[in-house]
């Protein structure tokens, strides 16, 4: 029976109830005057409606079986019952090998009402009312389940959005807005704790539904009886009217809300607790000027958003620490640029503006013998502290080789062997050039890096060293070239973070860069011109490090 009735639900029950309603008690009594009630017809209709899953149906009124259909073999698997108009009880027994599934048993009350109507001789309108009531009940259940599903879906949507956010400022505002909307609060606030560079904790807050000026003149909330459970991480506080709460109004100097505070009657507060450490990261506070506005649904949503916010804050804090560490490491390895005679040198380094990790970009300027100067720019493949550490090793190795007065080709070949044996290093791109003012030449080699740009005194723009050799750690042969470098010539070295983005590839980015470098040759303020080039190409949203080295042989 369970297998046969697995799909028996409301629709099947309504069809079976309709079949029972079509039975005419008066006509049936004329066919069988001895029968007080059409119980046999009821049993036969039920037997046919349930099909082969039910071997037999018995209809009892009181203790007497008044109707039977099917086989008498088999156990009573299910039954349903009701009361007749004259006060007697009726019972329908279903004979089957096993009980019906829950979906079928849920419709037994509807069938019981249909059976009662036939046995009592009710008209179809009464039976139709019973069916309509059952349909209304089911529709109410469906609406409730849909509302619950919408709550869960809404919570998951907010959770996915929050846990993907790594910028703390955007994260906390998004969380506050989402929770305020979800709870139906007039306004909401999120007070959260951060750690500064000296390890000291400080508290900030965000608002939603109210201007920041509305709270600008009020002190931070203290650990009072009302706020304590939230700041201590004890649990959620929900009050239909906080002004009538016994914990309210006990603290000086205000004994409640200070003058000018937005009116609050309904109150909901939820702590935000780090799941890994149990540390209280902050708390959400929601208010409404009308009493009784927060219910269990709002509380559930607020607690869910608080949970996702805690996870997201932990992630953001972790990535911020790693990003800061890597950025500080990279900056600490950047050189203090020398000032060789006759050269104007401008450098820029900006860690990735988006994402969680900085890369391994670097540049260097090395004074050599014979008034020569080496210019270096490179990029370690990878992100984070590991890339920054490898960058430091490679930069030191290049500087050491350069001071041994090796040629550009020899420098790159030697360092490539080192990179190939360095744990954690895959490959490194590098452009190495040596300017000899006495000879008026620039000798260079390129290990898989982007081409340098030469700005000639007559305004012509030329790319140098494109696709000369494989990166360090991969290649073994690094041919070098030489070009003229007279006075008033300019050299520009850069990394891919300057030109590559989600909206353009390297080739297109290089074309855009070449079109903007002409301004450097005519600008009276080269420092500002370099900043303008970076800003115009990245828009401040570069997701990779940016390094730029500008050299003017005056």
C-alpha positions as CSV (number, residue, x, y, z in Angstrom):
1,X,0.0,0.0,0.0
2,X,2.8,2.4,0.9
3,X,4.3,2.0,-2.6
4,X,1.0,2.4,-4.4
5,X,-0.1,5.4,-2.3
6,X,3.3,7.1,-2.4
7,X,1.9,9.9,-4.6
8,X,-1.6,10.0,-2.9
9,X,-2.1,13.6,-1.8
10,X,-4.7,16.3,-1.8
11,X,-5.6,16.0,-5.5
12,X,-6.3,12.3,-5.2
13,X,-8.2,12.8,-1.9
14,X,-10.3,15.5,-3.5
15,X,-11.2,13.1,-6.4
16,X,-12.1,10.4,-4.0
17,X,-14.2,12.8,-1.9
18,X,-16.0,13.9,-5.1
19,X,-16.7,10.3,-5.9
20,X,-18.2,9.8,-2.5
21,X,-20.3,13.0,-2.9
22,X,-21.8,11.6,-6.1
23,X,-23.3,8.7,-4.1
24,X,-27.1,9.4,-3.7
25,X,-28.1,8.0,-0.3
26,X,-31.9,8.1,-1.2
27,X,-31.3,6.1,-4.4
28,X,-29.1,3.6,-2.6
29,X,-31.7,3.0,0.1
30,X,-34.3,2.3,-2.6
31,X,-31.9,-0.4,-4.0
32,X,-31.3,-1.9,-0.5
33,X,-34.2,-0.9,1.8
34,X,-32.7,-3.1,4.6
35,X,-29.6,-1.0,4.8
36,X,-29.9,1.9,7.3
37,X,-27.0,3.7,5.6
38,X,-25.1,3.3,2.3
39,X,-22.0,2.0,4.1
40,X,-21.4,-0.8,1.5
41,X,-21.3,1.8,-1.3
42,X,-18.9,3.9,0.7
43,X,-16.7,0.9,1.2
44,X,-16.7,0.0,-2.5
45,X,-16.0,3.6,-3.5
46,X,-13.1,3.9,-1.1
47,X,-11.7,0.5,-2.3
48,X,-11.9,1.6,-5.9
49,X,-10.3,5.0,-5.1
50,X,-7.4,3.5,-3.2
51,X,-6.7,0.9,-5.9
52,X,-4.6,-2.2,-5.5
53,X,-2.7,-0.9,-2.6
54,X,-5.7,-1.6,-0.3
55,X,-7.0,-5.2,-0.3
56,X,-10.2,-4.4,1.6
57,X,-12.3,-1.7,3.2
58,X,-14.6,-2.1,6.2
59,X,-17.1,0.6,7.4
60,X,-18.3,0.4,11.0
61,X,-21.0,2.3,12.7
62,X,-20.6,1.8,16.4
63,X,-19.3,-1.7,16.8
64,X,-21.3,-3.1,13.8
65,X,-19.7,-3.5,10.3
66,X,-22.3,-2.1,8.0
67,X,-20.2,-2.1,4.8
68,X,-17.4,-4.1,3.3
69,X,-15.6,-4.2,0.0
70,X,-12.6,-6.2,-1.3
71,X,-10.9,-9.1,0.4
72,X,-11.2,-9.9,4.1
73,X,-7.6,-11.1,4.1
74,X,-4.8,-9.0,5.5
75,X,-4.3,-6.8,8.6
76,X,-5.8,-3.5,9.3
77,X,-3.1,-1.1,8.2
78,X,-4.9,2.3,8.7
79,X,-8.1,3.7,9.9
80,X,-10.0,7.0,10.2
81,X,-13.2,7.9,12.0
82,X,-15.7,10.5,12.8
83,X,-19.0,11.3,14.5
84,X,-22.4,11.0,12.9
85,X,-25.3,13.5,13.4
86,X,-27.0,11.1,15.8
87,X,-24.0,10.9,18.0
88,X,-22.7,7.5,16.9
89,X,-19.1,7.0,15.9
90,X,-18.1,5.5,12.5
91,X,-14.8,4.0,11.6
92,X,-13.3,3.1,8.3
93,X,-10.7,0.3,8.3
94,X,-8.2,-0.1,5.5
95,X,-6.8,-3.6,5.0
96,X,-3.4,-3.6,3.4
97,X,0.1,-5.2,3.8
98,X,1.6,-2.1,5.3
99,X,0.5,1.4,6.5
100,X,0.0,4.2,4.1
101,X,2.7,7.0,3.8
102,X,2.3,10.2,5.7
103,X,1.2,12.1,2.6
104,X,-1.8,9.8,2.3
105,X,-2.7,9.8,6.0
106,X,-2.7,13.6,6.0
107,X,-5.8,13.5,3.8
108,X,-7.8,11.0,6.0
109,X,-9.6,13.9,7.8
110,X,-11.0,15.1,4.4
111,X,-12.1,11.6,3.5
112,X,-13.6,11.1,7.0
113,X,-15.8,14.2,6.5
114,X,-16.8,13.0,3.0
115,X,-17.8,9.6,4.5
116,X,-19.7,11.2,7.3
117,X,-21.7,13.3,4.8
118,X,-22.7,10.3,2.8
119,X,-23.7,8.2,5.9
120,X,-25.7,11.2,7.3
121,X,-27.3,12.0,3.9
122,X,-25.8,15.5,3.7
123,X,-26.1,17.5,0.5
124,X,-23.0,18.2,-1.7
125,X,-22.7,21.7,-0.4
126,X,-21.7,20.5,3.1
127,X,-19.2,18.1,1.6
128,X,-17.9,20.9,-0.6
129,X,-17.4,23.1,2.4
130,X,-15.2,20.4,4.0
131,X,-13.1,20.1,0.9
132,X,-12.8,23.9,0.7
133,X,-11.7,24.0,4.3
134,X,-9.0,21.4,3.6
135,X,-7.8,23.4,0.6
136,X,-7.7,26.6,2.7
137,X,-5.7,24.8,5.4
138,X,-3.3,23.5,2.8
139,X,-2.9,26.9,1.2
140,X,-2.1,28.4,4.6
141,X,0.6,25.7,5.1
142,X,2.0,26.4,1.7
143,X,2.2,30.1,2.4
144,X,3.9,29.4,5.7
145,X,6.5,27.1,4.1
146,X,7.1,29.6,1.3
147,X,7.7,32.4,3.9
148,X,10.1,30.2,5.8
149,X,11.9,29.2,2.6
150,X,12.1,32.9,1.7
151,X,13.6,33.7,5.1
152,X,16.2,31.0,4.7
153,X,17.0,32.0,1.1
154,X,17.3,35.7,2.1
155,X,19.6,34.8,4.9
156,X,21.8,32.6,2.6
157,X,21.9,35.4,0.0
158,X,23.1,37.9,2.6
159,X,25.5,35.4,4.0
160,X,27.1,34.7,0.6
161,X,27.5,38.4,0.0
162,X,29.0,39.2,3.4
163,X,31.5,36.3,3.5
164,X,32.8,37.3,0.0
165,X,33.6,40.8,1.3
166,X,37.1,41.5,2.6
167,X,37.0,45.2,3.0
168,X,35.9,45.9,6.6
169,X,34.2,49.3,5.9
170,X,32.1,47.9,3.1
171,X,31.4,44.7,5.0
172,X,30.0,46.3,8.2
173,X,27.8,48.8,6.3
174,X,26.4,46.0,4.1
175,X,25.7,43.9,7.2
176,X,24.0,46.7,9.0
177,X,21.8,47.6,6.1
178,X,20.8,44.0,5.5
179,X,20.0,43.3,9.1
180,X,18.0,46.5,9.5
181,X,15.9,45.7,6.5
182,X,15.4,42.1,7.5
183,X,14.2,42.9,11.0
184,X,11.9,45.7,9.9
185,X,13.6,48.1,12.3
186,X,13.3,51.9,11.9
187,X,17.0,52.1,12.3
188,X,19.9,49.9,13.2
189,X,23.5,50.2,14.4
190,X,26.5,48.0,14.5
191,X,29.2,48.7,17.0
192,X,32.3,46.7,16.3
193,X,35.9,46.4,17.6
194,X,39.1,46.7,15.6
195,X,42.8,46.4,16.5
196,X,45.2,49.2,15.5
197,X,48.8,48.8,14.5
198,X,49.9,48.9,18.1
199,X,47.6,46.1,19.2
200,X,45.1,48.4,20.9
201,X,41.4,47.8,20.5
202,X,39.0,50.6,19.5
203,X,35.3,50.7,18.7
204,X,33.6,52.1,15.5
205,X,30.0,52.0,14.4
206,X,27.8,52.0,11.3
207,X,24.2,53.2,11.0
208,X,21.3,52.3,8.8
209,X,17.9,54.0,8.5
210,X,19.2,57.1,10.3
211,X,21.7,59.9,9.5
212,X,25.0,59.7,11.3
213,X,24.4,63.2,12.7
214,X,21.5,61.7,14.7
215,X,24.1,60.0,17.0
216,X,27.1,62.3,16.6
217,X,26.7,64.0,20.0
218,X,26.1,60.8,22.0
219,X,28.8,58.8,23.8
220,X,29.5,55.2,22.9
221,X,27.0,52.8,24.6
222,X,28.3,51.5,28.0
223,X,28.1,48.0,29.4
224,X,24.8,48.7,31.2
225,X,22.1,46.1,32.1
226,X,20.5,46.7,28.8
227,X,23.6,46.6,26.7
228,X,25.6,44.2,28.8
229,X,24.2,40.9,27.4
230,X,25.2,42.1,23.9
231,X,28.7,43.4,24.6
232,X,29.4,40.4,26.9
233,X,28.2,37.9,24.3
234,X,25.6,36.4,26.6
235,X,22.8,36.3,24.0
236,X,20.0,38.1,22.1
237,X,17.8,40.7,23.8
238,X,14.4,41.3,22.4
239,X,11.9,43.6,24.1
240,X,8.4,44.7,22.9
241,X,8.9,47.9,24.9
242,X,12.4,48.6,26.3
243,X,11.2,51.6,28.3
244,X,9.1,49.2,30.4
245,X,11.9,46.6,30.7
246,X,13.1,46.3,34.4
247,X,16.7,46.6,33.2
248,X,16.1,50.0,31.6
249,X,16.8,53.5,33.1
250,X,19.2,52.6,36.0
251,X,22.4,54.4,34.9
252,X,23.4,58.0,35.4
253,X,23.4,60.5,34.0
254,X,20.5,59.9,31.6
255,X,18.6,57.1,33.4
256,X,17.4,56.0,30.0
257,X,17.9,57.5,26.6
258,X,19.7,60.9,26.4
259,X,17.7,63.9,25.3
260,X,17.5,64.1,21.5
261,X,17.9,60.4,21.0
262,X,15.7,58.8,18.4
263,X,12.6,57.3,20.1
264,X,12.9,53.6,20.8
265,X,10.2,51.3,22.1
266,X,10.8,48.0,20.3
267,X,14.3,46.9,20.9
268,X,16.4,44.1,19.5
269,X,20.2,43.5,20.1
270,X,22.3,40.6,18.9
271,X,26.0,40.0,19.7
272,X,28.5,39.2,16.9
273,X,30.8,36.5,18.2
274,X,33.8,35.0,16.4
275,X,33.2,31.3,15.8
276,X,36.8,30.3,16.0
277,X,37.8,32.1,19.3
278,X,34.5,33.1,21.0
279,X,35.6,36.7,21.0
280,X,32.8,39.3,20.9
281,X,33.5,41.3,17.8
282,X,30.6,43.7,18.3
283,X,26.9,43.9,18.4
284,X,23.8,44.8,16.3
285,X,21.2,47.1,17.9
286,X,17.8,47.8,16.3
287,X,15.1,50.1,17.3
288,X,11.6,51.2,16.4
289,X,9.4,53.9,17.8
290,X,6.4,51.6,18.0
291,X,6.1,48.7,20.5
292,X,5.9,45.1,19.6
293,X,7.6,45.4,16.1
294,X,10.2,42.6,16.4
295,X,9.1,39.0,16.2
296,X,10.8,35.6,16.2
297,X,11.3,35.8,12.5
298,X,13.2,39.1,12.8
299,X,15.2,37.7,15.6
300,X,16.2,34.6,13.6
301,X,17.3,36.7,10.7
302,X,19.3,39.1,12.9
303,X,21.1,36.2,14.6
304,X,21.8,34.6,11.2
305,X,23.2,37.8,9.7
306,X,25.2,38.3,12.9
307,X,26.7,34.8,12.4
308,X,27.7,35.5,8.8
309,X,29.0,38.9,9.8
310,X,31.3,37.3,12.5
311,X,32.7,34.9,9.9
312,X,33.2,37.7,7.4
313,X,34.9,40.0,10.0
314,X,37.3,37.2,11.0
315,X,38.1,36.6,7.3
316,X,38.6,40.4,6.7
317,X,40.7,40.8,9.8
318,X,42.9,37.9,8.9
319,X,43.4,39.0,5.3
320,X,44.0,42.6,6.4
321,X,46.8,41.4,8.7
322,X,48.3,39.3,6.0
323,X,48.0,42.1,3.4
324,X,49.5,44.6,5.8
325,X,52.4,42.2,6.6
326,X,53.1,41.5,3.0
327,X,52.8,45.2,2.0
328,X,55.1,46.3,4.8
329,X,57.6,43.6,3.8
330,X,57.5,44.7,0.2
331,X,57.8,48.4,1.0
332,X,60.7,47.7,3.4
333,X,62.6,46.1,0.6
334,X,62.1,49.0,-1.8
335,X,65.3,50.9,-2.3
336,X,66.2,54.4,-1.3
337,X,66.9,55.7,-4.7
338,X,70.3,57.3,-5.4
339,X,70.7,60.6,-7.3
340,X,73.2,60.0,-10.0
341,X,74.5,63.1,-11.7
342,X,72.5,64.2,-14.7
343,X,69.6,61.8,-14.1
344,X,66.1,62.6,-12.9
345,X,64.6,59.4,-11.4
346,X,60.9,59.1,-10.3
347,X,59.6,55.8,-8.8
348,X,56.2,54.6,-7.7
349,X,55.0,51.5,-6.0
350,X,51.4,50.8,-5.1
351,X,50.2,47.5,-3.6
352,X,47.0,46.0,-5.0
353,X,44.0,48.2,-4.2
354,X,41.6,45.3,-4.3
355,X,41.8,41.7,-3.1
356,X,43.5,40.4,0.0
357,X,47.1,40.0,-1.0
358,X,49.9,42.1,-2.4
359,X,52.2,40.7,-5.1
360,X,55.9,40.6,-5.6
361,X,56.6,43.6,-7.8
362,X,59.8,45.6,-7.2
363,X,62.3,48.0,-8.8
364,X,65.8,49.1,-8.1
365,X,68.4,51.6,-9.1
366,X,72.1,50.6,-8.6
367,X,75.1,52.9,-9.1
368,X,78.0,51.1,-10.8
369,X,81.5,52.0,-11.6
370,X,82.5,54.3,-14.4
371,X,79.4,56.6,-13.7
372,X,77.1,53.9,-15.0
373,X,73.7,53.2,-13.5
374,X,71.6,50.0,-13.5
375,X,67.8,50.1,-13.6
376,X,65.9,47.0,-12.6
377,X,62.2,46.1,-12.5
378,X,60.6,42.8,-11.9
379,X,57.6,40.7,-10.8
380,X,57.5,37.5,-8.7
381,X,54.7,35.3,-9.8
382,X,52.3,34.8,-6.8
383,X,50.8,36.8,-4.0
384,X,51.2,37.4,-0.3
385,X,54.1,37.1,2.1
386,X,55.8,34.3,0.2
387,X,55.9,36.3,-3.0
388,X,57.3,39.3,-1.1
389,X,60.0,37.2,0.6
390,X,61.1,35.7,-2.7
391,X,61.1,39.2,-4.2
392,X,63.5,40.3,-1.5
393,X,65.9,37.4,-2.2
394,X,65.8,38.0,-6.0
395,X,66.4,41.8,-5.6
396,X,69.4,41.1,-3.3
397,X,70.8,38.6,-5.7
398,X,70.5,41.0,-8.7
399,X,72.1,43.8,-6.7
400,X,75.0,41.5,-5.7
401,X,75.6,40.4,-9.3
402,X,75.3,44.0,-10.5
403,X,78.0,45.1,-8.1
404,X,80.3,42.4,-9.4
405,X,80.1,44.3,-12.7
406,X,78.5,41.4,-14.6
407,X,76.8,42.2,-17.9
408,X,73.0,42.3,-18.0
409,X,73.0,38.9,-19.7
410,X,75.3,37.4,-17.0
411,X,73.3,38.9,-14.2
412,X,70.0,37.4,-15.4
413,X,71.6,34.0,-16.1
414,X,73.1,33.8,-12.7
415,X,70.0,34.9,-10.8
416,X,67.9,32.5,-12.9
417,X,69.9,29.6,-11.6
418,X,69.3,30.9,-8.0
419,X,65.5,31.2,-8.6
420,X,65.4,27.6,-10.0
421,X,66.7,26.3,-6.6
422,X,64.7,28.7,-4.3
423,X,61.8,26.9,-2.5
424,X,58.4,28.3,-3.3
425,X,59.6,30.2,-6.4
426,X,58.1,29.3,-9.7
427,X,59.4,32.0,-12.0
428,X,60.2,35.7,-11.9
429,X,60.1,38.3,-14.7
430,X,62.8,40.9,-14.8
431,X,64.1,43.8,-17.0
432,X,67.7,44.8,-16.4
433,X,69.3,47.8,-18.1
434,X,72.6,49.6,-17.7
435,X,73.0,53.3,-18.7
436,X,76.5,54.4,-19.7
437,X,76.3,58.2,-20.0
438,X,79.9,58.4,-21.2
439,X,79.1,56.2,-24.2
440,X,75.5,57.4,-24.5
441,X,74.2,53.9,-24.6
442,X,71.7,51.7,-22.8
443,X,72.5,47.9,-22.6
444,X,69.7,45.7,-21.5
445,X,68.3,42.1,-21.2
446,X,64.8,41.0,-20.5
447,X,63.7,37.8,-18.7
448,X,60.1,37.5,-19.7
449,X,59.1,41.0,-18.5
450,X,57.0,43.6,-20.3
451,X,59.0,45.7,-22.8
452,X,60.5,49.0,-21.6
453,X,59.5,52.2,-23.2
454,X,62.1,54.6,-24.7
455,X,61.0,58.3,-25.2
456,X,63.4,59.8,-27.8
457,X,64.3,63.5,-27.7
458,X,62.3,64.1,-30.9
459,X,59.1,62.7,-29.2
460,X,59.3,59.2,-30.9
461,X,58.2,56.3,-28.7
462,X,59.9,52.9,-28.9
463,X,59.5,49.7,-27.0
464,X,62.6,47.8,-25.9
465,X,63.3,44.2,-25.2
466,X,60.0,42.6,-26.1
467,X,60.0,38.8,-25.9
468,X,63.8,38.5,-25.6
469,X,63.9,35.5,-23.2
470,X,62.1,33.3,-20.8
471,X,61.5,34.3,-17.1
472,X,64.1,33.7,-14.4
473,X,63.8,30.2,-13.0
474,X,62.8,29.0,-16.5
475,X,65.2,30.4,-19.0
476,X,69.0,29.9,-19.2
477,X,70.0,32.1,-22.0
478,X,69.4,35.9,-21.8
479,X,70.7,37.8,-24.9
480,X,71.4,41.5,-24.4
481,X,70.9,44.4,-26.7
482,X,72.3,47.9,-26.9
483,X,70.7,51.1,-28.1
484,X,71.7,54.8,-28.2
485,X,70.7,56.9,-25.1
486,X,71.6,60.5,-25.7
487,X,70.7,63.4,-23.4
488,X,67.0,64.3,-23.1
489,X,66.1,60.6,-23.6
490,X,63.7,59.0,-21.1
491,X,63.2,55.4,-20.0
492,X,60.0,54.0,-18.5
493,X,59.9,50.6,-16.8
494,X,56.6,49.2,-15.3
495,X,54.9,46.0,-14.1
496,X,51.7,44.5,-15.5
497,X,49.5,45.8,-12.7
498,X,49.7,49.2,-14.4
499,X,48.2,48.1,-17.7
500,X,46.2,44.9,-17.2
501,X,42.6,44.8,-15.9
502,X,39.4,42.8,-16.1
503,X,38.3,45.0,-19.0
504,X,41.5,44.9,-21.2
505,X,44.4,42.6,-21.9
506,X,48.1,43.3,-21.9
507,X,48.3,44.3,-25.5
508,X,45.5,46.8,-25.3
509,X,46.9,48.1,-22.0
510,X,50.3,48.7,-23.5
511,X,48.7,50.7,-26.4
512,X,46.9,52.8,-23.8
513,X,50.1,53.4,-21.9
514,X,52.1,54.4,-24.9
515,X,49.5,57.0,-25.7
516,X,49.8,58.6,-22.3
517,X,53.5,58.6,-21.8
518,X,54.0,61.5,-24.2
519,X,52.8,63.8,-21.3
520,X,55.8,62.8,-19.3
521,X,58.2,64.4,-21.8
522,X,56.4,67.8,-21.8
523,X,55.2,67.9,-18.1
524,X,56.7,70.5,-15.8
525,X,55.9,68.4,-12.8
526,X,57.0,64.8,-13.6
527,X,56.0,63.5,-10.2
528,X,52.4,64.6,-10.7
529,X,52.5,63.3,-14.3
530,X,53.6,59.8,-13.1
531,X,50.7,59.8,-10.6
532,X,48.3,60.9,-13.4
533,X,49.5,58.0,-15.6
534,X,48.8,55.5,-12.9
535,X,45.5,56.9,-11.9
536,X,44.2,57.2,-15.5
537,X,45.2,53.6,-16.2
538,X,44.0,51.9,-13.0
539,X,41.3,54.2,-11.7
540,X,42.5,53.3,-8.2
541,X,41.0,49.8,-8.6
542,X,44.1,47.8,-9.7
543,X,43.9,44.2,-8.3
544,X,47.7,43.7,-8.7
545,X,50.7,45.6,-7.5
546,X,51.9,48.6,-9.6
547,X,55.5,49.5,-10.0
548,X,56.8,52.3,-12.2
549,X,60.3,53.6,-12.8
550,X,60.9,56.8,-14.8
551,X,64.4,57.9,-15.8
552,X,65.3,61.1,-17.6
553,X,68.9,61.7,-18.9
554,X,68.9,65.5,-18.6
